[in-house]
Amino acid sequence: MKATFEKIPAVFGSSFSIRKYNDPNRNKAPFWHYHPEIEMVYIKGGGGKRHIGNHMSYFNKGDLIFIGSNVPHSGFTDTLTGHDCEVVVQMLPDFLGKSFFGKPEMQAINQLFERSRLGLSFYGKTKDEIGKRLEVLNEKDHFDRLIEFLSILHALAISDEYEILNASDFGFEVQAQDNERIREIYKYIRENFQDSIPLETVAKIASMTVPAFCRYFKKLSGKPFTKFVNEYRVVHACKLLSEGESSISEICFESGFKNVSNFNKFFKQITTKSPSEYRKDIRKMVE
């Protein structure tokens, strides 16, 4: 799916950018975008949706995400996430010079950068310990901040506590003419996924016939439109299963599915678990 290019402002006196947001209500809606900077995002507490490349999932109890250069993604927090703070670090792949990362000592970090093209989510002690270090990173002076950041990158590079979010490399080619069209389609899905979404309606938004739109969407996203919508609904259902006590049938209808049988089928296809198994596993993690 095509995304909007985001220009990351330069930070005076620093080779990389770090921003800490303590306002959990700053983001009103996800923003599908990309940028040449590699991005590290630490979300302290809360739960929300991850949409990175072709991958969609739900995180719980915070997250530590590492995203490669030009990989399209949405923002990870909004007014419903319930997190304490968010730290965002962004840097160009050669932010310390083209030759620096060619040194033998940088091999592990280079491999981390390469893996980040698939989108990574770190968990366990790695997430907790690196998260604490990121929270105070901006309090250091410029030199100590850089040394600490390189140490953080190395810790991530040698950690095995991570999940690859995209099963295959997510190739991304920028075509600016698609930006507004895809943004409108994604906005419509976000606002209407709990109801029926006729192909005729979204095709009209894209100013296409239904067959042309289906070909167009599959070419851009790598999957049929109906599958994409069902994945979005399942991710929302994961959020409800994790956070509330609603019954499976109530969650089914609140997520936009019309019957429990279809809901169970699509949920298991996407998560490999039934809704009840997913809820049971989440409760075990919380206990």
PyMOL commands that set and color helices and strands:
alter all, ss='L'
color gray80, all
select helices_A, chain A and resi 100-102+104-118+124-135+137-139+142-158+176-192+199-205+210-221+225-243+248-254+260-271+275-286
alter helices_A, ss='H'
color red, helices_A
select strands_A, chain A and resi 4-5+17-21+33-34+38-44+48-52+55-59+63-67+85-91+120-122+162-164
alter strands_A, ss='S'
color yellow, strands_A
deselect
rebuild
show_as cartoon
